[in-house]
């Protein structure tokens, strides 16, 4: 992939905007920013610029706009779709140092935060105030609010509480020409178009969020956390359908298969049943009155699906241990394999057994191990393909398996992403889900914000225009997988 370096004039303007020490250009420094959590897609940035305020972000973006040079915002780099990869020597605008909580309005249940604030730190700031920030990605201990806004991130409690867009009341943003605007505010969007909702999930292609008005959610009166054990992943999937079909909406409904259970247990020693085919982590919350009855109804649904046993966390300590197993699941995979590829498709819940079967068959066909831990309640799959990145043949096999996973998702009437975004990784699959008229409509919306395609070019929607602006050809994408 060709790389266009920033001109000396642009580098001078960047240094004037943020100071010499906050502009990195050496190859060793740039290497750190070649990828996000998806390590198979890489590109070297033209420069990395650390920003500390809205004014600095605006000055950096104006400099890039005047030089017709692309830029991409980046927070913690925990994304999993190549969304923060700096194609064509883009300038990385690193927002991780903008991490303040500017206002905590407990009376109105609103927080004003900067984009570099770590997700979990907002909930911790509300400790003792009976409030929390509901979106809780598995990486919430490291991912940032700005990245969550860009990707419309979710998490285990999405089933009841919704994704990031449901908890953002307003945004201050720097548009791709350097102008600063506000969408919505502490009291919501008000009249007119919902530009906040449009911006959330735009993957950095509309500009950079520099302030976020985040909605705080009251803590439930009580919580019950159950661990249901099943002989197979099919049985656990049927239990999910039973629960939802009866109008029950748990706070979370997470499926963990045998491979992940064994990895977690060998690491954390939490007493998980390693002979189980799969387990469901089920959390119910709300008013104390009636929650026991709701738990009984959920357990009855599990028994209909051949559940072997149901355990209930006896206290908060045990509940946190169960969630530790879920949150640390991806880390535990490191005990099984030096590398893994995690996907993020969404399918109808009723198609879970079928699609999971296709995923398992694909992994076996390519000689790889498949593991599963995902948000079963809303059909958001996170299959993991285990491989060794140091072995080219295994890398190729993992990529082919990944393409077959996305094909299975599409064939089931699903969508390409629930929370990780399209990024660079899934770009060429968009035309299999959307018609050309649909895609053209998306391009026109983007061009309202960024007619020159300078903001994170080559992401989210397929278009040759973003490359033609700079006179480049689009990068060679992975070749389509032939049907077996």
C-alpha positions as a Markdown table, in Angstrom:
| # | Residue | x | y | z |
|---|---|---|---|---|
| 1 | Unk | 0.0 | 0.0 | 0.0 |
| 2 | Unk | 1.5 | 3.3 | -1.0 |
| 3 | Unk | 2.2 | 5.9 | 1.7 |
| 4 | Unk | 2.1 | 9.6 | 1.3 |
| 5 | Unk | 4.2 | 11.4 | 3.9 |
| 6 | Unk | 3.1 | 14.8 | 5.3 |
| 7 | Unk | 4.8 | 17.7 | 3.6 |
| 8 | Unk | 7.4 | 19.7 | 5.6 |
| 9 | Unk | 4.9 | 22.6 | 5.7 |
| 10 | Unk | 2.2 | 20.4 | 7.2 |
| 11 | Unk | 4.6 | 19.1 | 9.8 |
| 12 | Unk | 5.5 | 22.6 | 10.7 |
| 13 | Unk | 1.8 | 23.5 | 11.1 |
| 14 | Unk | 1.2 | 20.5 | 13.3 |
| 15 | Unk | 4.1 | 21.4 | 15.6 |
| 16 | Unk | 2.9 | 25.0 | 15.8 |
| 17 | Unk | -0.6 | 23.6 | 16.8 |
| 18 | Unk | 0.5 | 21.3 | 19.6 |
| 19 | Unk | 4.2 | 21.8 | 20.3 |
| 20 | Unk | 7.3 | 19.9 | 19.0 |
| 21 | Unk | 7.1 | 17.2 | 21.7 |
| 22 | Unk | 3.6 | 16.2 | 20.7 |
| 23 | Unk | 4.3 | 15.4 | 17.1 |
| 24 | Unk | 5.9 | 12.0 | 16.5 |
| 25 | Unk | 7.5 | 11.1 | 13.1 |
| 26 | Unk | 10.3 | 8.6 | 13.6 |
| 27 | Unk | 9.8 | 5.1 | 12.3 |
| 28 | Unk | 10.1 | 3.6 | 15.7 |
| 29 | Unk | 7.4 | 5.8 | 17.1 |
| 30 | Unk | 5.0 | 5.4 | 14.2 |
| 31 | Unk | 5.4 | 1.6 | 14.3 |
| 32 | Unk | 3.3 | 1.6 | 17.6 |
| 33 | Unk | 0.4 | 3.0 | 15.7 |
| 34 | Unk | 0.4 | 0.8 | 12.6 |
| 35 | Unk | -2.7 | -1.2 | 13.7 |
| 36 | Unk | -5.5 | -1.4 | 16.2 |
| 37 | Unk | -6.7 | -4.6 | 18.0 |
| 38 | Unk | -7.0 | -6.3 | 14.6 |
| 39 | Unk | -3.2 | -6.9 | 14.0 |
| 40 | Unk | -3.5 | -8.4 | 10.5 |
| 41 | Unk | -4.4 | -5.0 | 8.8 |
| 42 | Unk | -1.5 | -2.5 | 9.2 |
| 43 | Unk | -0.4 | 0.8 | 7.7 |
| 44 | Unk | 2.3 | 3.3 | 8.8 |
| 45 | Unk | 0.9 | 6.7 | 9.8 |
| 46 | Unk | 2.4 | 9.9 | 8.3 |
| 47 | Unk | 2.7 | 11.3 | 11.8 |
| 48 | Unk | 1.1 | 10.9 | 15.3 |
| 49 | Unk | -0.1 | 14.1 | 17.0 |
| 50 | Unk | -1.1 | 14.1 | 20.7 |
| 51 | Unk | -3.8 | 16.6 | 21.4 |
| 52 | Unk | -5.0 | 18.0 | 24.7 |
| 53 | Unk | -8.0 | 20.2 | 23.9 |
| 54 | Unk | -10.7 | 21.0 | 21.4 |
| 55 | Unk | -8.7 | 23.9 | 20.2 |
| 56 | Unk | -5.7 | 21.7 | 19.4 |
| 57 | Unk | -7.8 | 19.1 | 17.6 |
| 58 | Unk | -9.3 | 21.9 | 15.5 |
| 59 | Unk | -5.9 | 23.4 | 14.7 |
| 60 | Unk | -4.5 | 20.0 | 13.7 |
| 61 | Unk | -7.6 | 19.2 | 11.5 |
| 62 | Unk | -7.4 | 22.6 | 9.8 |
| 63 | Unk | -3.8 | 22.1 | 9.0 |
| 64 | Unk | -4.6 | 18.7 | 7.4 |
| 65 | Unk | -7.5 | 20.2 | 5.5 |
| 66 | Unk | -5.4 | 23.0 | 4.1 |
| 67 | Unk | -2.8 | 20.5 | 3.0 |
| 68 | Unk | -5.4 | 18.1 | 1.7 |
| 69 | Unk | -3.9 | 15.4 | 3.8 |
| 70 | Unk | -6.0 | 12.6 | 5.4 |
| 71 | Unk | -6.2 | 12.2 | 9.2 |
| 72 | Unk | -7.7 | 9.6 | 11.6 |
| 73 | Unk | -8.7 | 9.9 | 15.2 |
| 74 | Unk | -7.4 | 7.3 | 17.7 |
| 75 | Unk | -8.0 | 6.6 | 21.3 |
| 76 | Unk | -6.8 | 3.5 | 23.1 |
| 77 | Unk | -6.5 | 1.5 | 19.8 |
| 78 | Unk | -8.6 | -1.4 | 21.2 |
| 79 | Unk | -10.9 | -1.5 | 18.1 |
| 80 | Unk | -11.2 | -4.8 | 16.2 |
| 81 | Unk | -12.0 | -3.8 | 12.6 |
| 82 | Unk | -9.0 | -1.8 | 11.5 |
| 83 | Unk | -10.9 | 1.4 | 12.0 |
| 84 | Unk | -8.0 | 3.3 | 13.4 |
| 85 | Unk | -5.5 | 2.2 | 10.7 |
| 86 | Unk | -3.9 | 5.2 | 9.1 |
| 87 | Unk | -4.2 | 4.5 | 5.4 |
| 88 | Unk | -2.1 | 6.4 | 2.9 |
| 89 | Unk | 0.0 | 8.1 | 5.5 |
| 90 | Unk | -2.8 | 9.7 | 7.4 |
| 91 | Unk | -2.0 | 11.8 | 10.4 |
| 92 | Unk | -3.1 | 10.1 | 13.6 |
| 93 | Unk | -4.9 | 12.5 | 16.0 |
| 94 | Unk | -4.3 | 10.8 | 19.3 |
| 95 | Unk | -7.0 | 11.8 | 21.8 |
| 96 | Unk | -5.9 | 9.6 | 24.7 |
| 97 | Unk | -4.6 | 12.6 | 26.7 |
| 98 | Unk | -8.0 | 14.3 | 26.6 |
| 99 | Unk | -9.3 | 12.2 | 29.5 |
| 100 | Unk | -11.1 | 14.6 | 31.9 |
| 101 | Unk | -14.5 | 14.4 | 33.4 |
| 102 | Unk | -15.5 | 18.0 | 32.9 |
| 103 | Unk | -18.8 | 17.9 | 34.7 |
| 104 | Unk | -20.7 | 15.3 | 36.7 |
| 105 | Unk | -24.3 | 16.5 | 37.0 |
| 106 | Unk | -25.9 | 14.0 | 39.4 |
| 107 | Unk | -29.2 | 15.8 | 39.7 |
| 108 | Unk | -29.8 | 15.6 | 35.9 |
| 109 | Unk | -27.9 | 12.3 | 35.5 |
| 110 | Unk | -25.5 | 13.7 | 32.9 |
| 111 | Unk | -21.7 | 13.7 | 32.6 |
| 112 | Unk | -19.7 | 15.9 | 30.2 |
| 113 | Unk | -16.5 | 14.0 | 29.4 |
| 114 | Unk | -13.5 | 14.2 | 27.0 |
| 115 | Unk | -13.1 | 11.5 | 24.3 |
| 116 | Unk | -10.0 | 9.9 | 25.9 |
| 117 | Unk | -11.7 | 9.0 | 29.1 |
| 118 | Unk | -11.6 | 5.3 | 29.7 |
| 119 | Unk | -15.1 | 3.8 | 29.7 |
| 120 | Unk | -14.9 | 2.2 | 33.2 |
| 121 | Unk | -13.5 | 5.4 | 34.8 |
| 122 | Unk | -16.9 | 7.1 | 34.3 |
| 123 | Unk | -18.7 | 4.5 | 36.2 |
| 124 | Unk | -16.1 | 4.6 | 38.9 |
| 125 | Unk | -16.5 | 8.3 | 39.2 |
| 126 | Unk | -20.1 | 7.7 | 40.1 |
| 127 | Unk | -19.3 | 5.2 | 42.8 |
| 128 | Unk | -21.5 | 5.8 | 45.8 |
| 129 | Unk | -23.8 | 8.0 | 43.8 |
| 130 | Unk | -26.1 | 5.2 | 42.8 |
| 131 | Unk | -25.4 | 5.8 | 39.1 |
| 132 | Unk | -23.4 | 4.2 | 36.4 |
| 133 | Unk | -22.5 | 4.5 | 32.6 |
| 134 | Unk | -24.4 | 1.5 | 31.1 |
| 135 | Unk | -22.5 | 0.7 | 27.9 |
| 136 | Unk | -19.9 | -1.9 | 29.0 |
| 137 | Unk | -17.7 | -3.4 | 26.2 |
| 138 | Unk | -15.5 | -6.3 | 27.3 |
| 139 | Unk | -12.6 | -3.9 | 26.9 |
| 140 | Unk | -14.2 | -1.2 | 29.1 |
| 141 | Unk | -11.1 | -1.2 | 31.4 |
| 142 | Unk | -9.1 | 0.2 | 28.5 |
| 143 | Unk | -11.3 | 1.5 | 25.7 |
| 144 | Unk | -12.2 | 5.1 | 25.5 |
| 145 | Unk | -15.5 | 7.0 | 25.3 |
| 146 | Unk | -14.5 | 8.6 | 22.0 |
| 147 | Unk | -13.8 | 5.2 | 20.4 |
| 148 | Unk | -17.1 | 3.9 | 21.8 |
| 149 | Unk | -18.8 | 6.9 | 20.1 |
| 150 | Unk | -17.0 | 6.2 | 16.8 |
| 151 | Unk | -18.0 | 2.5 | 16.7 |
| 152 | Unk | -21.3 | 2.7 | 18.6 |
| 153 | Unk | -20.0 | 0.1 | 21.0 |
| 154 | Unk | -22.2 | -2.2 | 23.0 |
| 155 | Unk | -21.4 | -4.9 | 25.6 |
| 156 | Unk | -23.1 | -7.6 | 27.6 |
| 157 | Unk | -25.8 | -5.2 | 29.0 |
| 158 | Unk | -26.8 | -4.0 | 25.6 |
| 159 | Unk | -29.7 | -6.4 | 25.6 |
| 160 | Unk | -31.7 | -4.3 | 28.1 |
| 161 | Unk | -29.9 | -1.0 | 28.1 |
| 162 | Unk | -28.9 | -0.4 | 24.5 |
| 163 | Unk | -25.6 | 0.5 | 22.8 |
| 164 | Unk | -23.6 | 3.8 | 23.0 |
| 165 | Unk | -26.0 | 5.9 | 20.9 |
| 166 | Unk | -28.7 | 5.3 | 23.5 |
| 167 | Unk | -26.6 | 6.9 | 26.1 |
| 168 | Unk | -25.1 | 9.9 | 24.3 |
| 169 | Unk | -27.2 | 13.1 | 24.7 |
| 170 | Unk | -24.9 | 15.4 | 22.7 |
| 171 | Unk | -21.5 | 15.9 | 21.2 |
| 172 | Unk | -19.0 | 18.7 | 20.5 |
| 173 | Unk | -17.3 | 17.7 | 17.3 |
| 174 | Unk | -14.5 | 19.0 | 15.1 |
| 175 | Unk | -15.6 | 18.7 | 11.5 |
| 176 | Unk | -13.2 | 17.7 | 8.7 |
| 177 | Unk | -12.5 | 21.3 | 7.8 |
| 178 | Unk | -11.6 | 22.3 | 11.4 |
| 179 | Unk | -14.9 | 23.9 | 12.3 |
| 180 | Unk | -16.3 | 23.2 | 15.8 |
| 181 | Unk | -20.0 | 22.3 | 16.2 |
| 182 | Unk | -22.3 | 21.0 | 18.9 |
| 183 | Unk | -24.9 | 18.3 | 18.2 |
| 184 | Unk | -27.5 | 17.9 | 20.9 |
| 185 | Unk | -26.4 | 18.8 | 24.4 |
| 186 | Unk | -27.0 | 17.9 | 28.1 |
| 187 | Unk | -30.8 | 17.8 | 27.6 |
| 188 | Unk | -30.8 | 15.7 | 24.4 |
| 189 | Unk | -31.2 | 16.6 | 20.8 |
| 190 | Unk | -34.2 | 18.9 | 20.9 |
| 191 | Unk | -35.8 | 20.0 | 17.7 |
| 192 | Unk | -34.4 | 19.3 | 14.2 |
| 193 | Unk | -32.4 | 16.4 | 12.8 |
| 194 | Unk | -30.8 | 13.9 | 15.2 |
| 195 | Unk | -27.2 | 14.7 | 14.2 |
| 196 | Unk | -25.9 | 13.1 | 17.4 |
| 197 | Unk | -27.5 | 9.8 | 16.4 |
| 198 | Unk | -26.0 | 10.2 | 12.9 |
| 199 | Unk | -22.5 | 11.0 | 14.2 |
| 200 | Unk | -22.4 | 8.1 | 16.7 |
| 201 | Unk | -21.2 | 5.0 | 14.8 |
| 202 | Unk | -19.8 | 7.0 | 11.8 |
| 203 | Unk | -16.3 | 5.5 | 12.5 |
| 204 | Unk | -14.5 | 8.8 | 12.4 |
| 205 | Unk | -15.6 | 9.6 | 8.8 |
| 206 | Unk | -17.6 | 12.7 | 9.9 |
| 207 | Unk | -15.1 | 14.2 | 12.1 |
| 208 | Unk | -13.7 | 13.9 | 15.7 |
| 209 | Unk | -15.8 | 14.1 | 18.9 |
| 210 | Unk | -14.0 | 16.3 | 21.5 |
| 211 | Unk | -16.7 | 16.4 | 24.2 |
| 212 | Unk | -19.5 | 13.9 | 25.0 |
| 213 | Unk | -22.6 | 14.5 | 27.1 |
| 214 | Unk | -23.2 | 11.0 | 28.4 |
| 215 | Unk | -26.4 | 9.8 | 30.1 |
| 216 | Unk | -25.9 | 8.2 | 33.5 |
| 217 | Unk | -28.2 | 5.3 | 34.5 |
| 218 | Unk | -29.6 | 4.6 | 38.0 |
| 219 | Unk | -28.3 | 1.5 | 39.6 |
| 220 | Unk | -31.0 | -1.2 | 39.9 |
| 221 | Unk | -32.4 | -1.9 | 43.3 |
| 222 | Unk | -31.2 | -5.5 | 43.1 |
| 223 | Unk | -29.4 | -7.9 | 40.8 |
| 224 | Unk | -29.5 | -11.6 | 40.3 |
| 225 | Unk | -26.8 | -13.4 | 38.3 |
| 226 | Unk | -27.3 | -17.0 | 37.2 |
| 227 | Unk | -24.9 | -19.5 | 35.6 |
| 228 | Unk | -26.8 | -22.1 | 33.6 |
| 229 | Unk | -24.9 | -25.2 | 32.4 |
| 230 | Unk | -25.8 | -27.0 | 29.2 |
| 231 | Unk | -24.6 | -30.2 | 27.5 |
| 232 | Unk | -24.2 | -28.4 | 24.1 |
| 233 | Unk | -24.0 | -25.0 | 22.5 |
| 234 | Unk | -27.2 | -25.9 | 20.6 |
| 235 | Unk | -29.1 | -26.5 | 23.9 |
| 236 | Unk | -27.8 | -23.2 | 25.3 |
| 237 | Unk | -29.0 | -21.4 | 22.1 |
| 238 | Unk | -32.5 | -22.9 | 22.4 |
| 239 | Unk | -32.6 | -21.6 | 26.0 |
| 240 | Unk | -31.9 | -18.1 | 24.7 |
| 241 | Unk | -34.8 | -18.3 | 22.3 |
| 242 | Unk | -37.1 | -19.6 | 25.1 |
| 243 | Unk | -36.3 | -16.7 | 27.4 |
| 244 | Unk | -36.8 | -14.0 | 24.8 |
| 245 | Unk | -39.9 | -15.6 | 23.3 |
| 246 | Unk | -41.6 | -15.4 | 26.8 |
| 247 | Unk | -41.1 | -11.6 | 26.8 |
| 248 | Unk | -38.3 | -11.7 | 29.4 |
| 249 | Unk | -35.6 | -9.2 | 28.9 |
| 250 | Unk | -32.5 | -9.9 | 31.1 |
| 251 | Unk | -30.0 | -7.3 | 31.7 |
| 252 | Unk | -27.5 | -9.6 | 30.0 |
| 253 | Unk | -27.6 | -13.0 | 28.4 |
| 254 | Unk | -24.1 | -14.2 | 27.5 |
| 255 | Unk | -23.1 | -17.6 | 25.9 |
| 256 | Unk | -19.7 | -19.1 | 26.6 |
| 257 | Unk | -18.7 | -22.4 | 25.0 |
| 258 | Unk | -16.6 | -25.3 | 26.4 |
| 259 | Unk | -13.3 | -24.1 | 24.9 |
| 260 | Unk | -13.6 | -20.7 | 26.5 |
| 261 | Unk | -14.9 | -22.2 | 29.8 |
| 262 | Unk | -11.8 | -24.4 | 30.1 |
| 263 | Unk | -9.4 | -21.6 | 29.2 |
| 264 | Unk | -10.9 | -19.3 | 31.8 |
| 265 | Unk | -11.1 | -22.0 | 34.5 |
| 266 | Unk | -7.5 | -23.1 | 34.0 |
| 267 | Unk | -6.4 | -19.5 | 34.5 |
| 268 | Unk | -8.8 | -18.0 | 37.1 |
| 269 | Unk | -9.9 | -21.2 | 38.9 |
| 270 | Unk | -13.5 | -20.0 | 39.5 |
| 271 | Unk | -15.1 | -23.4 | 39.7 |
| 272 | Unk | -16.6 | -23.4 | 36.3 |
| 273 | Unk | -17.8 | -26.8 | 35.0 |
| 274 | Unk | -15.2 | -27.8 | 32.4 |
| 275 | Unk | -17.3 | -30.7 | 31.2 |
| 276 | Unk | -20.1 | -28.4 | 30.1 |
| 277 | Unk | -20.8 | -28.0 | 26.4 |
| 278 | Unk | -21.7 | -24.3 | 27.0 |
| 279 | Unk | -22.9 | -22.1 | 29.8 |
| 280 | Unk | -25.2 | -19.1 | 29.9 |
| 281 | Unk | -24.4 | -16.1 | 32.1 |
| 282 | Unk | -27.7 | -14.6 | 32.8 |
| 283 | Unk | -28.2 | -11.3 | 34.7 |
| 284 | Unk | -31.6 | -10.0 | 35.9 |
| 285 | Unk | -32.0 | -6.6 | 37.6 |
| 286 | Unk | -34.7 | -4.3 | 38.7 |
| 287 | Unk | -37.0 | -4.0 | 41.7 |
| 288 | Unk | -36.5 | -6.5 | 44.5 |
| 289 | Unk | -40.2 | -7.5 | 44.5 |
| 290 | Unk | -40.8 | -9.9 | 41.7 |
| 291 | Unk | -37.2 | -10.6 | 40.7 |
| 292 | Unk | -37.2 | -14.0 | 42.4 |
| 293 | Unk | -40.3 | -15.0 | 40.3 |
| 294 | Unk | -38.6 | -13.7 | 37.2 |
| 295 | Unk | -35.5 | -15.8 | 38.0 |
| 296 | Unk | -37.8 | -18.9 | 38.4 |
| 297 | Unk | -39.3 | -18.2 | 34.9 |
| 298 | Unk | -35.8 | -18.0 | 33.4 |
| 299 | Unk | -34.7 | -21.2 | 35.1 |
| 300 | Unk | -37.8 | -22.9 | 33.7 |
| 301 | Unk | -36.8 | -21.8 | 30.2 |
| 302 | Unk | -33.3 | -23.3 | 30.7 |
| 303 | Unk | -34.8 | -26.6 | 31.9 |
| 304 | Unk | -36.9 | -26.8 | 28.7 |
| 305 | Unk | -33.6 | -26.7 | 26.8 |
| 306 | Unk | -32.0 | -29.7 | 28.7 |
| 307 | Unk | -30.2 | -27.5 | 31.2 |
| 308 | Unk | -28.0 | -29.6 | 33.5 |
| 309 | Unk | -27.9 | -27.2 | 36.4 |
| 310 | Unk | -28.4 | -23.5 | 37.3 |
| 311 | Unk | -26.2 | -21.8 | 39.8 |
| 312 | Unk | -27.0 | -18.4 | 41.4 |
| 313 | Unk | -24.4 | -16.1 | 42.7 |
| 314 | Unk | -24.8 | -16.0 | 46.5 |
| 315 | Unk | -23.4 | -12.5 | 47.0 |
| 316 | Unk | -21.7 | -9.6 | 45.2 |
| 317 | Unk | -18.3 | -11.1 | 45.4 |
| 318 | Unk | -19.4 | -14.3 | 43.6 |
| 319 | Unk | -21.3 | -12.2 | 41.1 |
| 320 | Unk | -18.2 | -10.2 | 40.2 |
| 321 | Unk | -16.2 | -13.5 | 39.8 |
| 322 | Unk | -18.7 | -14.7 | 37.3 |
| 323 | Unk | -18.4 | -11.5 | 35.4 |
| 324 | Unk | -14.7 | -11.6 | 35.6 |
| 325 | Unk | -14.8 | -14.9 | 33.8 |
| 326 | Unk | -16.8 | -13.2 | 31.0 |
| 327 | Unk | -14.8 | -10.0 | 30.8 |
| 328 | Unk | -11.4 | -11.9 | 30.8 |
| 329 | Unk | -12.5 | -14.5 | 28.2 |
| 330 | Unk | -10.5 | -13.1 | 25.3 |
| 331 | Unk | -7.4 | -12.8 | 27.5 |
| 332 | Unk | -7.8 | -16.4 | 28.6 |
| 333 | Unk | -7.6 | -17.5 | 24.9 |
| 334 | Unk | -3.9 | -16.6 | 25.1 |
| 335 | Unk | -3.4 | -19.8 | 27.1 |
| 336 | Unk | -4.6 | -21.8 | 24.0 |
| 337 | Unk | -3.2 | -19.9 | 21.1 |
| 338 | Unk | -0.7 | -17.2 | 20.3 |
| 339 | Unk | -3.2 | -15.4 | 18.0 |
| 340 | Unk | -6.9 | -15.3 | 17.5 |
| 341 | Unk | -9.3 | -13.6 | 15.0 |
| 342 | Unk | -12.6 | -12.4 | 16.6 |
| 343 | Unk | -15.6 | -11.6 | 14.4 |
| 344 | Unk | -18.7 | -9.5 | 15.2 |
| 345 | Unk | -21.8 | -10.5 | 13.1 |
| 346 | Unk | -25.4 | -10.1 | 14.2 |
| 347 | Unk | -28.0 | -12.8 | 13.3 |
| 348 | Unk | -31.6 | -13.6 | 14.3 |
| 349 | Unk | -31.5 | -15.5 | 17.6 |
| 350 | Unk | -33.5 | -18.3 | 16.1 |
| 351 | Unk | -30.7 | -19.0 | 13.6 |
| 352 | Unk | -28.0 | -19.4 | 16.3 |
| 353 | Unk | -27.6 | -23.2 | 16.2 |
| 354 | Unk | -27.5 | -23.2 | 12.4 |
| 355 | Unk | -24.9 | -20.4 | 12.1 |
| 356 | Unk | -22.8 | -21.6 | 14.9 |
| 357 | Unk | -22.7 | -25.0 | 13.3 |
| 358 | Unk | -21.5 | -23.5 | 10.0 |
| 359 | Unk | -18.8 | -21.6 | 11.9 |
| 360 | Unk | -17.6 | -24.8 | 13.6 |
| 361 | Unk | -17.6 | -26.7 | 10.3 |
| 362 | Unk | -15.6 | -23.9 | 8.6 |
| 363 | Unk | -12.9 | -24.0 | 11.4 |
| 364 | Unk | -12.6 | -27.7 | 11.2 |
| 365 | Unk | -12.3 | -27.6 | 7.4 |
| 366 | Unk | -9.4 | -25.3 | 7.7 |
| 367 | Unk | -7.7 | -27.2 | 10.5 |
| 368 | Unk | -8.3 | -24.5 | 13.1 |
| 369 | Unk | -10.0 | -24.2 | 16.5 |
| 370 | Unk | -13.2 | -22.2 | 16.9 |
| 371 | Unk | -14.3 | -20.8 | 20.3 |
| 372 | Unk | -17.4 | -18.8 | 21.1 |
| 373 | Unk | -18.2 | -16.1 | 23.7 |
| 374 | Unk | -20.9 | -13.6 | 22.7 |
| 375 | Unk | -24.0 | -11.6 | 23.5 |
| 376 | Unk | -26.5 | -14.3 | 22.8 |
| 377 | Unk | -29.5 | -12.3 | 23.9 |
| 378 | Unk | -29.3 | -9.9 | 20.9 |
| 379 | Unk | -27.7 | -12.4 | 18.5 |
| 380 | Unk | -24.4 | -10.6 | 18.4 |
| 381 | Unk | -21.8 | -13.3 | 17.6 |
| 382 | Unk | -18.1 | -13.1 | 18.6 |
| 383 | Unk | -16.6 | -16.3 | 17.2 |
| 384 | Unk | -12.9 | -16.6 | 17.8 |
| 385 | Unk | -10.6 | -18.4 | 15.3 |
| 386 | Unk | -7.4 | -19.6 | 16.9 |
| 387 | Unk | -4.2 | -19.6 | 14.9 |
| 388 | Unk | -0.5 | -18.7 | 14.9 |
| 389 | Unk | 0.2 | -15.4 | 13.2 |
| 390 | Unk | 3.8 | -16.5 | 12.7 |
| 391 | Unk | 2.7 | -19.3 | 10.4 |
| 392 | Unk | 1.7 | -17.9 | 7.0 |
| 393 | Unk | -0.5 | -20.9 | 6.1 |
| 394 | Unk | -2.4 | -20.5 | 9.4 |
| 395 | Unk | -2.9 | -16.8 | 8.7 |
| 396 | Unk | -4.4 | -17.6 | 5.3 |
| 397 | Unk | -6.6 | -20.3 | 6.7 |
| 398 | Unk | -7.9 | -17.9 | 9.4 |
| 399 | Unk | -8.7 | -15.2 | 6.8 |
| 400 | Unk | -10.6 | -17.8 | 4.7 |
| 401 | Unk | -12.5 | -19.0 | 7.8 |
| 402 | Unk | -13.3 | -15.4 | 8.7 |
| 403 | Unk | -14.8 | -14.8 | 5.2 |
| 404 | Unk | -16.9 | -17.9 | 5.5 |
| 405 | Unk | -18.2 | -16.7 | 8.9 |
| 406 | Unk | -19.3 | -13.4 | 7.4 |
| 407 | Unk | -20.9 | -15.3 | 4.6 |
| 408 | Unk | -22.9 | -17.4 | 7.1 |
| 409 | Unk | -24.0 | -14.3 | 8.8 |
| 410 | Unk | -25.2 | -12.7 | 5.6 |
| 411 | Unk | -26.9 | -15.9 | 4.4 |
| 412 | Unk | -28.9 | -16.0 | 7.7 |
| 413 | Unk | -30.2 | -12.4 | 7.1 |
| 414 | Unk | -27.8 | -10.9 | 9.6 |
| 415 | Unk | -25.7 | -7.7 | 9.6 |
| 416 | Unk | -21.9 | -7.4 | 9.4 |
| 417 | Unk | -21.4 | -5.7 | 12.8 |
| 418 | Unk | -23.1 | -5.2 | 16.1 |
| 419 | Unk | -20.4 | -3.1 | 17.8 |
| 420 | Unk | -16.9 | -3.4 | 16.2 |
| 421 | Unk | -17.7 | -1.4 | 13.1 |
| 422 | Unk | -17.0 | -2.0 | 9.4 |
| 423 | Unk | -13.6 | -0.3 | 9.4 |
| 424 | Unk | -11.2 | -1.7 | 6.9 |
| 425 | Unk | -11.9 | -5.3 | 7.6 |
| 426 | Unk | -15.5 | -5.8 | 6.3 |
| 427 | Unk | -15.5 | -3.1 | 3.7 |
| 428 | Unk | -15.9 | -5.3 | 0.7 |
| 429 | Unk | -18.7 | -7.3 | 2.2 |
| 430 | Unk | -20.9 | -4.2 | 2.4 |
| 431 | Unk | -22.0 | -4.6 | -1.2 |
| 432 | Unk | -23.4 | -8.1 | -0.3 |
| 433 | Unk | -25.7 | -6.5 | 2.3 |
| 434 | Unk | -26.6 | -3.2 | 0.6 |
| 435 | Unk | -27.5 | -2.3 | -2.9 |
| 436 | Unk | -25.6 | 0.3 | -4.9 |
| 437 | Unk | -28.4 | 2.9 | -4.3 |
| 438 | Unk | -28.1 | 2.3 | -0.6 |
| 439 | Unk | -24.4 | 2.7 | -0.7 |
| 440 | Unk | -24.6 | 5.8 | -2.8 |
| 441 | Unk | -27.0 | 7.3 | -0.3 |
| 442 | Unk | -24.4 | 6.7 | 2.5 |
| 443 | Unk | -21.7 | 8.3 | 0.4 |
| 444 | Unk | -23.8 | 11.4 | -0.1 |
| 445 | Unk | -24.4 | 11.7 | 3.7 |
| 446 | Unk | -20.7 | 11.4 | 4.2 |
| 447 | Unk | -19.9 | 14.1 | 1.7 |
| 448 | Unk | -22.1 | 16.6 | 3.5 |
| 449 | Unk | -19.6 | 16.3 | 6.4 |
| 450 | Unk | -16.4 | 15.5 | 4.4 |
| 451 | Unk | -16.6 | 16.2 | 0.7 |
| 452 | Unk | -12.9 | 15.7 | 0.3 |
| 453 | Unk | -12.8 | 12.3 | 2.1 |
| 454 | Unk | -10.0 | 13.4 | 4.4 |
| 455 | Unk | -11.5 | 12.0 | 7.6 |
| 456 | Unk | -10.5 | 8.4 | 8.0 |
| 457 | Unk | -10.6 | 7.6 | 4.3 |
| 458 | Unk | -11.2 | 4.0 | 3.1 |
| 459 | Unk | -13.4 | 3.0 | 6.1 |
| 460 | Unk | -17.0 | 2.2 | 6.8 |
| 461 | Unk | -18.5 | 2.4 | 3.3 |
| 462 | Unk | -16.9 | 1.2 | 0.0 |
| 463 | Unk | -16.0 | 4.0 | -2.4 |
| 464 | Unk | -13.3 | 4.7 | -4.9 |
| 465 | Unk | -13.9 | 8.4 | -4.4 |
| 466 | Unk | -11.9 | 8.5 | -1.2 |
| 467 | Unk | -8.8 | 7.3 | -3.2 |
| 468 | Unk | -9.4 | 9.3 | -6.3 |
| 469 | Unk | -9.4 | 12.6 | -4.3 |
| 470 | Unk | -5.7 | 11.9 | -3.6 |
| 471 | Unk | -5.0 | 10.4 | -7.0 |
| 472 | Unk | -4.4 | 6.9 | -5.6 |
| 473 | Unk | -5.9 | 3.6 | -6.5 |
| 474 | Unk | -7.7 | 1.8 | -3.7 |
| 475 | Unk | -5.6 | -0.7 | -1.8 |
| 476 | Unk | -5.8 | -4.3 | -2.8 |
| 477 | Unk | -8.4 | -6.0 | -0.6 |
| 478 | Unk | -8.4 | -9.6 | 0.3 |
| 479 | Unk | -9.5 | -11.7 | -2.6 |
| 480 | Unk | -13.0 | -13.2 | -2.3 |
| 481 | Unk | -13.1 | -16.7 | -1.0 |
| 482 | Unk | -14.2 | -19.3 | -3.6 |
| 483 | Unk | -17.0 | -21.6 | -2.5 |
| 484 | Unk | -15.8 | -24.9 | -1.2 |
